Amino acid sequence: MKRTPARSPGAARALALVSALQQRFVNGLEKLAREQGRAQRFSEVEWLRDGGAHGGGMRFETADGDLFGRGSVNVSQVHYDDMPEKKLSSANAISTIIHPLHPLAPSAHIHISWTEMRDGSGYWRMMADLNPSNELETDKLAFFNALKKAAPHQFDEAKAQGERYFFIPVLGRHRGVAHFYLENFNSGHAAEDLALATAVGEAAIDSYLAILSHALNTAPDASEEQRALQLAYHTLYFFQVLTLDRGTTTGLLVHDQNDVGIMGSLPARVDRELLASWIGKMPAPQDKLLAKLIAALPDRPVCVVDEAVKAQLAAVVRAHYREHPEAIAMQASGEVIPPTVQNHS
């Protein structure tokens, strides 16, 4: 079966953009691997929504290599052209996370998407955040400066929204050090918004590649303390994604045909005992969610999050929010809750 593309011209333009960003990022990461003399490459994996009748996606993924512990660069287009009763017409996105192996090389998350409703209205979601386990102020400034140049008029609001979205209330801290997020964005000028999404995506990709290259070229051998900080930070990342991230939850609730891809942002290893220490901090019913997530992990102090574990974690999240739909209101928000999240359409 082949993926049937969305009929909307706006969806086609958005898909062309996110596909170009995907190639830009994958090519840059593989070029960096070659320059480092590393063997690691990305593999192409296709998934289909309803056998391709409602689109699907293509992701480039890598894991357990000599440069990246986990990496996923996913592009998708899901549409409902043959289902006029759906409020959602199409959703087009690139969502990518890179977790380098070296603890002095920061992780990065980038998401650019265009969501179009049946009535022709729509909105962009533009997100980029730098996630080091061992922080360097110079990397943070370089990432922010690139995004400010790409979006000078929107930068202050995007930074504020990002800091709201990535704050973890029960731990009193953020995930990541540099946050950029425009939620439900539509200026009313389609061409200008497409250009802004392009500029933000390219700036996030290029600045991260430069930061990563510098880290790999200058970092000494990692110390045990740095590796311990990385494991603790990856555990925090796991916690934030599975208990607070609306994009992850919404994707899992809408369908179960790309669970491994949706969970592609999870790091390779997490600290089970550290996760367990946070259960008592969680409000009900999220304490039950965290306990069930931990139960789905291997029963050992440091847990490997492989594809089988990802599938189990996806099932836990999906079951939890179907049983407790009110808990979705407890998840992160940069500003407003988009209608597609409210209705799970």
C-alpha positions in Angstrom: 0.0 0.0 0.0 1.1 3.6 -0.7 0.4 6.6 1.4 -2.3 8.8 -0.1 -1.4 12.5 0.2 -3.8 15.1 1.6 -5.7 17.1 -1.1 -5.3 20.5 0.6 -2.7 22.8 -1.0 -1.8 24.0 2.5 -1.1 20.5 3.6 1.0 19.9 0.6 3.1 23.0 1.2 3.6 22.0 4.9 4.6 18.4 4.0 7.2 19.8 1.5 8.6 22.0 4.2 8.8 19.3 7.0 10.3 16.8 4.5 13.0 19.3 3.4 13.8 19.9 7.1 14.0 16.1 7.7 16.5 15.7 4.9 18.5 18.7 6.0 18.8 17.3 9.5 19.5 13.7 8.6 22.1 14.7 6.0 23.8 17.0 8.6 23.9 14.3 11.3 25.3 11.7 9.0 27.9 14.1 7.6 28.9 14.8 11.2 29.2 11.1 11.9 31.5 10.7 8.9 33.7 13.6 10.0 34.0 12.0 13.4 35.0 8.7 11.8 31.9 7.0 13.3 30.0 4.1 11.7 26.5 5.1 12.9 23.9 5.9 10.2 20.1 6.4 10.2 17.7 3.8 8.9 14.5 4.7 7.0 11.2 3.3 8.4 7.8 3.9 6.9 4.5 3.6 8.7 1.0 3.8 7.3 -2.2 5.2 8.7 -5.1 2.9 8.0 -3.0 1.1 5.3 -2.0 4.4 3.8 -5.6 5.6 3.0 -5.2 8.4 5.6 -1.5 9.1 5.0 1.3 8.0 7.4 4.9 8.9 7.7 8.6 8.2 7.3 11.1 8.3 10.1 14.9 8.1 10.1 16.0 6.4 13.3 19.2 5.2 15.0 20.0 3.6 18.3 22.8 2.2 20.4 25.6 3.3 18.1 29.0 4.9 18.7 27.7 8.5 18.4 24.0 8.5 19.3 22.3 6.5 22.0 18.9 7.3 20.4 17.9 9.4 17.4 14.6 9.8 15.5 13.7 12.3 12.7 10.1 11.6 12.0 7.9 13.2 9.3 4.2 12.5 9.1 1.1 13.6 7.2 -2.3 12.3 8.5 -5.5 13.4 6.8 -9.2 12.6 6.6 -10.2 13.8 3.2 -12.7 11.0 2.9 -14.2 11.6 6.4 -16.0 15.0 6.3 -17.4 14.4 9.8 -14.0 14.9 11.2 -13.1 18.3 12.5 -9.4 17.7 11.7 -8.6 17.8 8.0 -4.9 17.1 8.1 -1.8 17.3 10.4 1.7 17.6 8.9 4.8 17.5 11.2 8.4 16.9 11.7 9.2 15.8 15.2 12.8 14.9 16.0 14.9 14.1 19.1 18.6 13.4 19.2 20.3 11.9 22.3 24.1 11.8 21.8 26.2 9.2 23.6 28.8 11.6 25.0 27.4 13.3 28.2 28.9 16.7 27.2 27.0 16.6 23.8 23.5 18.0 24.5 20.3 16.4 23.3 17.9 18.5 21.2 14.2 18.3 20.3 12.6 20.1 17.3 9.0 20.0 16.2 7.4 22.0 13.4 3.8 21.2 12.4 0.8 22.6 10.5 -2.6 21.4 11.6 -5.6 22.2 9.3 -9.2 22.0 10.3 -12.2 21.0 8.1 -13.3 24.7 7.8 -9.9 25.6 6.3 -8.5 27.3 9.4 -5.3 26.1 10.8 -2.3 26.7 13.1 1.5 26.2 13.3 3.3 24.6 16.2 7.0 25.6 16.3 9.1 24.1 19.0 12.9 23.8 19.6 14.7 23.1 22.8 18.2 22.3 23.8 18.6 19.6 26.5 22.1 19.2 28.0 22.8 17.0 30.9 26.0 19.0 31.6 25.2 22.6 30.9 27.3 25.1 29.0 26.1 28.7 28.8 27.8 29.3 25.4 25.7 26.5 23.9 22.5 28.0 25.3 23.3 31.4 24.0 24.2 30.1 20.5 20.9 28.2 20.3 18.9 31.2 21.4 20.7 33.6 19.2 20.0 31.5 16.1 16.3 31.3 16.9 16.1 35.0 17.7 17.6 35.8 14.3 15.1 33.5 12.6 12.1 34.9 14.5 13.0 38.4 15.8 9.4 39.6 16.3 8.2 36.3 17.9 11.2 35.4 19.9 10.3 36.9 23.3 6.8 35.3 23.3 8.2 32.0 22.0 10.8 31.9 24.8 8.1 32.7 27.4 5.7 30.0 26.1 8.6 27.5 26.0 9.5 28.1 29.6 5.9 27.6 30.6 5.6 24.4 28.6 8.8 22.7 29.7 8.5 23.5 33.4 7.9 20.4 35.6 5.9 21.7 38.6 6.4 18.7 40.9 10.2 19.0 40.5 10.3 22.8 40.4 12.6 22.8 37.3 12.6 22.8 33.6 13.4 20.1 31.0 16.2 21.8 29.0 17.9 25.1 29.2 16.8 26.9 26.0 13.1 26.8 25.0 11.3 28.2 22.0 7.6 27.4 21.5 4.9 29.0 19.4 1.6 27.3 20.1 -1.5 27.6 18.0 0.3 30.2 15.8 -1.4 31.9 12.8 -0.7 35.5 11.9 -3.3 35.5 9.1 -0.6 35.7 6.5 0.0 32.2 5.1 3.1 32.9 3.1 4.8 34.7 5.9 4.0 32.0 8.4 5.4 29.3 6.1 8.6 31.4 5.8 8.7 31.7 9.6 8.3 28.0 10.1 11.1 27.4 7.6 13.4 29.9 9.2 12.8 28.5 12.7 13.3 24.9 11.6 16.5 25.6 9.7 17.9 27.8 12.5 17.3 25.1 15.1 18.8 22.3 13.0 21.9 24.3 11.9 22.7 25.7 15.3 22.3 22.3 17.0 24.6 20.7 14.4 27.2 23.4 15.1 26.9 22.9 18.9 27.1 19.1 18.6 30.1 19.3 16.3 32.0 21.6 18.7 31.1 19.4 21.6 32.4 16.3 19.9 35.6 18.0 18.7 36.5 19.5 22.1 35.1 17.2 24.8 37.5 15.1 26.8 36.7 11.6 27.8 33.6 11.5 29.9 33.9 11.2 33.7 31.8 8.9 35.8 30.2 12.0 37.3 29.2 13.4 33.9 27.7 10.0 32.9 25.7 9.9 36.2 24.4 13.4 35.4 23.4 12.3 31.9 21.5 9.2 33.3 19.7 11.4 35.8 18.8 14.0 33.1 17.6 11.3 30.7 15.4 10.0 33.5 13.9 13.5 33.9 13.4 13.7 30.1 11.5 10.4 30.2 9.4 11.6 33.1 8.5 14.9 31.4 7.6 13.3 28.1 5.3 10.6 29.5 3.6 12.6 32.2 3.4 16.2 30.8 3.9 16.3 27.0 0.6 16.9 25.2 2.0 16.0 21.8 3.0 12.6 22.9 -0.3 11.9 24.7 -2.5 13.2 21.8 -0.6 11.1 19.3 -1.1 8.0 21.4 -4.8 8.7 21.9 -5.6 9.4 18.3 -4.3 6.0 17.0 -2.0 3.1 17.8 -0.4 2.6 14.4 2.9 4.4 15.2 3.5 3.9 18.9 7.2 3.2 18.5 7.6 6.3 16.3 5.7 8.5 18.7 7.8 7.3 21.6 11.0 8.0 19.6 11.9 10.9 21.9 12.6 8.6 24.8 16.3 8.2 25.8 18.1 4.9 25.8 18.4 4.4 29.5 16.7 5.6 32.7 17.2 5.3 36.4 14.3 3.2 37.8 14.9 4.2 41.5 15.0 7.9 40.6 11.7 7.6 38.9 10.2 5.8 41.8 11.4 8.6 44.2 9.0 11.0 42.3 5.8 9.0 42.8 5.0 10.7 46.1 5.4 14.1 44.5 2.7 13.4 41.9 -0.9 14.5 42.3 -3.7 12.0 41.8 -4.2 10.3 39.3 -0.8 11.0 37.9 0.9 9.1 40.7 -0.9 6.0 39.3 0.4 6.8 35.8 4.0 7.0 37.0 3.8 3.8 39.0 2.4 1.9 36.0 5.1 3.4 33.7 7.8 2.2 36.2 6.1 -1.3 36.3 6.4 -1.5 32.5 10.2 -1.0 32.7 12.7 -3.9 33.1 13.1 -4.7 36.8 16.7 -3.4 37.2 18.3 -0.2 38.5 19.2 1.1 35.0 16.6 0.2 32.5 17.1 0.0 28.7 14.2 1.6 26.8 14.0 -0.6 23.7 11.2 -0.9 21.2 9.4 -3.6 23.2 9.5 -1.4 26.3 8.3 1.6 24.2 5.3 -0.3 23.0 4.4 -1.2 26.7 4.8 2.4 27.8 2.5 3.6 25.0 -0.2 1.2 26.1 0.1 2.4 29.7 -0.3 6.1 28.7 -3.2 5.3 26.4 -5.0 3.3 29.0 -4.4 5.9 31.7 -5.9 8.8 29.8 -8.9 6.8 28.6 -9.6 6.0 32.2 -8.8 9.5 33.4 -9.5 11.9 30.6 -9.7 14.8 33.1 -6.0 14.3 33.7 -5.1 15.8 30.3 -5.8 19.2 31.8 -2.8 18.6 34.1 -0.4 18.4 31.2 1.9 21.2 29.9 0.7 24.1 27.9 2.6 27.0 26.4 -0.5 29.2 26.1 -3.7 27.6 25.0 -5.0 24.1 24.3 -5.5 23.5 20.6 -8.9 22.1 19.6 -7.3 18.9 18.2 -6.1 18.1 21.7 -9.4 18.9 23.3 -11.3 16.6 21.0 -8.7 13.9 20.3 -9.8 14.1 16.7 
